[in-house]
C-alpha cells in the first residue's frame, strides 16, 4: 500500500481521536496489564481476556468519538429509558447471586444494567438542563433530581450501594455544574447528615459491618475487616521503592482478597512502592487535566455538563478505590479505573472518554 494511502487511512482513523488523552489512557491500561499479570499469579489466560476487554472498550471509544455531538444528544433520552427499563427487568427477573439481584440474563449473555446508568443518568440530566437552559427554575432542578433518584433507588434495592453512590455522585455533579444554589447544596448536606440514623436502619447487615470495621478493622479481622487489614499490610510493606514486580508476598501468597479487581491498587503498591504510586497518580492527573481542558472549552450547556460530570466521576472512582484500599473509606466494591480487571466497567469508562473526544474534536455546537 502506498505511503499516501496509509497516511490517508491513518488520518480518517484518528481525526476524531484526542491523541493526548489516548496516550494517557493507553499508559494506564499497560500498567493495569502488568499489575493483573502479577495479581493472577502469572495467569496469561486472564491477562489475554483483559486485553480483549480493552480492545473492545477502545473500539467502543473510537465509535463514540466519531459520533457527532447532536446525535449524542439525541441518544440521551432513549439510552436513559432503555437503561431504566432494564433496571425494572432486573428487579422482576434478575438473577440472584450472593444475596444480590444485579444481573439480567438476555440469552446470549448476562448484563449489569446499573453500569449503563453510570453514563445514561448524567447524559439525560445534561440533556434536560440544556433543554430548559433559558428558563431554568427551581422546579427544573427538582425534575432533574427525580431523574436521578429513580434509578438510584432501584439500584439500592438490588442491593448495590457502591454503584448507587457513584451514579448519585455523577448526577450531583451535573446539578452542581448547572448552577444549583450553594444554599440548597448546604441544606442537602445538612439533611443527609441529619438523616444518617434513619439511613443506618435501612442498611443491610454486611453494609453496617463494613462501616464499623472502617474505624476498627481488628474487631473482625477474619471477616469484614480482613480486606482492609491485608491491603494496608500490602501497601505498607511496599515502602519507598516496592518489592519488585512479581515479588509481592501478600499478592503471591494469596493473602489479598479480590486482588485482580477492587484491590489491585494494593498489588501495585506492594510491588512498586511509593515511587510507583506517585507515577500512577501523575498519569491519572494528566488524564484528568486533559479532561478538564476539554470541559473548559465545551461550547454548550449540554457538552459542558456531560464533560464535567464524566471528569468528576472519573476522579471519584480513583478517590473511592484508593481510599477503600488504604483503609480511609468503607469497602464498597469500586474498581480502579483502567487498571482493575473487568469488561463492563472498562467499556463504560472508555465510552465516557469517547464522548469527551467527540466534544473536543467535532465542530462546536452553536445554540440556535
N, C-alpha and C positions, 0 to 999 in steps of 0.2 A: 504494500500500500504506500503510495507517495507520501512524502512528509507533509505536503499541503493538505492532503485528505485527513491525515492523522491529527494535525493541528486543528482542522475544522471540526472533526469529531470531538476532540477534547474540549473545544470551545462550547459546543452545544451540550456536552455533558456537565460542564462546570459553570455555565453562565449564571445560574441562579443559586450557586453554592457559595456561601461565605467562607473563603479559604482560611481566614484567621481562626474562625470558630471551629471549623472542621479539624484543623491541626490539633487544637486543644482537646477536642473530643477523642480523636484517634490516640493521642498520647495517654489519656486516662484509660481508654479501653486496653491499650497494650499493658499498662501496669496491672489492670484487672486480670488479664490472662496469666501473667507471671504469678500474681497472688493466688489465683484459683488453682494453678498447677501445684503449688505448694500445699494449699488448703485441702486438696483432694488426695494427697499422698502420691503425687506424680501420676494422676489418672488422666492420660491424654485423651481418652474417650470423652470424659466430662468436659475437658477443655475444648475439644473439637465441636461438641454440641453448643458450647457458649460462643464459639467462633461463628457457627451457623446463625445463632440468635443475633449476633452483632451484624452479620451481613444482611439479614432480613431487616433489622432495625435501620441500617444505613440506607437500604433500598426504600423503605418507607419514608425516611427523612428526605431522600432525593425526590421522590414523587411529590411529597407535600411542598417542598421548596419550589417546585416548578408550577404549583397551582397559583394562579393569580389571586390577589387578596379579596377581590369581590366574590370569588367562588368560595373562598374560605368562610366569608361572612354568611353566605347562603347555606353553608353546611352546619352552622351553629345550631339552629332550631331542630332540624332533622336528627342531628347527632345526639342532642340532649333528649329528645323524645324517645329515640331508639334505645339509648342507654337506660333511661328511666323505665321503659317497658321491660328491658332485660332484668333490672333490679326487682321489679314486681314478679317476673318469672322465677327469679332465684328464691324469693320469699315463698312462692307457691310450690315450685317443683325442683328447687335446688338440691344438690347432693350434700349430705351431712358428713363432714369429716372432722374428727376430734371435737365434736360438740358444736361445730360452727357450720352454718349453711351459707357458703360463699361462692360455690361453683355451679355452673349451669351446663348440663350435657346437651350439646346441639347435634349429636350424631357422629360427626367426623372427629370432633374434639371437644374438650371442656374449656370454657371461658370463664373469666372472672370479671363480670360487668363493672365492678367498682373501679377497676383500673381505667376503663374507658371514661368514667365520670371525672377522673382527675383532670382531664382536658375539656370534656364536654361542659362541665359546670362553669368554669371561667370563660369559655367561649360564649356560652349562652348569656352569661351576665354582661360580658363586654358588648355583645350584640344588642342587648336590652338597653344598656346605658347609651350606646351610640344612637339608637332609635329615638330616645327621648332626651337627647343632649340639650336641645334648645330650651325645652320647657321642663327641666329637671326639678322635681319637687320631692318633699319628704315621702310622699306616697310611692314614688318610683323606687326609692331606696327600700321601702317596705316590700314592694313587689319583688325586687331583686333578692332580698333576704329570703323570701318564701321559695324562690327558685333554688336557693342554696340549701335551705333546711330540709326540703322534701327528700332529696336523695341521701343527705347525711343521716336522717332518721332511719331510712331503710337500711343503710349500711351498718348503723349502730345496732340494728335489730338482728344482724346476721349471727353473732356479733363480730365486728371488726373495728375496734376502737382506733387503731393506728391509721388505717385508711380514711376513716371518717374525719379524724382530726386534720389530716393532710388536705382533704377536699374542703373542709371548713376553712382552713388557712388560705387556700388558693382563692376561695370565694371572698374571704375578708379582704385580701389584697386588692381585689377588683373594687370592692366597696370603698376602701381607703383611697385608692388612686382616682376613683370617680369623684372624690371631694366630700366624702362623708364628714360631717362636723366633728371636731375634736370633742365637743361636749357630749355628743352621742357615743363616741368611742369610749371615753372615760366612764360614762354611765353604764355602758355594756360591760366593761371590765369590772366595775364595782358590783354589778348584778351577778356576773359569773362567779366572782369571789364569794359573794354572799350566799350563792346557791350551792356551794361546794358540799355542805352537809346533805342537801337534798339529792344532789347528783351522786354522792357516795352510796346512797341507798340503792341506786339503780345499777351500780357496777356489779359485774359478776365476781365470784369469789377469787378467781385467778387474777382478775384485774386489780382487786384490792391488795392481794398478796404482792403483786409487782410494785405497787406504790409503797407499801410498807417496807419492803426489802430495800427500797432505794435508800432509806435512812439507816438501815442496819442489815446488810446482806447476810451477816453471820447468824442471824436468828433462824434462818432456814438455809443453811449452807449447802445442803444436798438437794434442795428443792428450788423454790422461787429465787433464792439468792445465788444459785450455782453459776448462772450465766455471768452475772456481774463480777463475782469473785474471780472466776477463771480469766475473764477478759482483762480485768485490772492487773492480774498477775502477768499476763502476756505482755501488756503494754509496758508495765514497769520493768520487766526483765529485759526488754529490748534496749534500754539505756540510750546512750547518745548515738551510737553507730549501728546498733542492732546485732543480732547473732548471725546474720548472713542468710541468703536465700536458701530455702530447704533445710535450715538448721534450727528452726524454732521448736523448742521442746514442747511447749503447750500445744502446738499445732500437730507436730509429727506423732506425739503420743496420744492424740485424740482427747485431750482434756477440754479443749474449746468446743462448745456446742454451736451448731449452725455456722461452722467456720467458713463455709463457702458462700453463705448468703448474708444474713444480717450481721454476723460478727467477723466479716473478712477484714475489717479495719484492724482488729486485734492481731490477726495473722500478719498483716503488713507491718504493723508497729513493732511486733516482736522481732521480725527479721531485718527491718531496715532502720529501726530506732527513730530517735528524734529528728535526725537529719532527713531521713526518708519521709517522715510525716510533714516536715516543713516543705519539702519539694512537692509532695502531693497537694498540700494546701495552696502552694503557689500556682500550680496548674489549675486548681479549682478557681482561684481568684482571677486568673487570666480569662477563663471561660466566662465567669460572672461579669468581669469588667466589659468584655465584648458584648454580652447580652444587655448590660446597662446602656452601653453606647447605642445599640440598636433601639432600645426603648426610648432613649432621649431624642432620637432622630425620627421616631414614628410620626406620621403626618396627620393621623386622625384619632378621634377618641377611641374607636374600636382597636386599632393597631397598638396604640399606647397602652390601653388597659390589658390586652391579652399578652403583649410582650412583657409588661411589668409583672403580671401575675405569674407567668411561666418562669421568669428570672427569680422572683422571690420564693416561689415554690421549690425551685432547684436549690436555693440557699437553705430552705427549711429542711429538705431531705438530708443535706450534708450535716447541718447542725444537730438534728434529731438523732441521726445514726451515730455520729461521733460522740454525742453526749450520752446516748444509751450505752454504747460500748465502754465509755470511760467511767460510767457509774454516776453521772450527774443528772441523768434523766431515767425515768422508768423504761423497762423493756417493752416496746410496743410493736416490734416487728417491722421496722422500716429499713429497706436495703440502702446500701451506699451507692449513690448514682454512678453508673458507668463502670463500677468495679464489681459489685456483687453478682453472683450467678443468678440468672433468671431471664426468661424471654419476654414475658408480658411487660415487666417494668422497664426493660431496655427499649422495647418498641414504643411504649408510651412516652418515655423520656425523649427519644430521638424524634418522635412525631412533633413534640413541642419545639425542639430545636429546628425542625423543618419549617414550622410556622414562623419562627424568628428569622430564618434565612429568607423566606418569602417576603417578609416585611422589609428586610434590608435590601434585597436585590431587585424586586419588582418596582415598576414606576409607582411613585407615591400616589395614593388615593387622594382626591380632592373633593371636598363636600360640594354638592350642587344644590 
